[in-house]
Amino acid sequence: MFKKLITNAWSLRHQFFRYFCVGFSAFILDMGSLMLLKEVFDWKPITAVIANQVFIIAYVFLLNKYWSFDSKELDHRQLVRFLILVGFNYAVSITTMYIFNHRLAFDYRLVRIGTIILATCWNFLSYKYWVYRSKSPILNNPLN
């Protein structure tokens, strides 16, 4: 069982590398736009996170769909599932920014990095096995 788990994990290494590249570039865009909105335009960190996430969400969805997970299907369920996961991640991001930056005065950059690390942990498996999973092939029905 353990060997099968390791073999399966090893087979996903290329896909995970692509996911990681998308995530890393999204991280750079996320942090860059967050600091731009906060430092240059003097927005509150919570407002900046709300605004920059709209663009990051579209970027991550499209790159992961077509490049990381090679999903060419035009399946609206993927978008709905992705948006549910994004909604969950968004709620976690806003809540942690509010609690740790606004209430407890932690540096907004550290709070954002922490929430990104947390989301990365559960997103790969969620994308792979729920959001972008292929439709299961229809088995030959002996009654046909």
C-alpha angles and dihedrals in degrees: 000000000000091000090052090050092051092046091051092047091049091051090058095054096103092047091047090050090055090046088050092050091051090046094048093049090046088051091054091048092044096050093040094052092042092054091043092053092044102039103031102030095030095230120162110259094243091053091047091052091050092051101042095048093070091066096038091052093055092045094051095044095052098042094045093045097050104025112023099037098021093224110165096169118116093223117156089200089070091057092046092049091045091051091049090053091044090050090054092047090045092052090049091049096049094043094049092046090051095047101039101033106026099036105024098030098232115160108275092226093057091047091052093047090051094052091047091053091050093049092048090059095062101025100073094057092040091052094044100046105025116019104037101020114139120248108262112254116257109248119227107268112218089210092064 
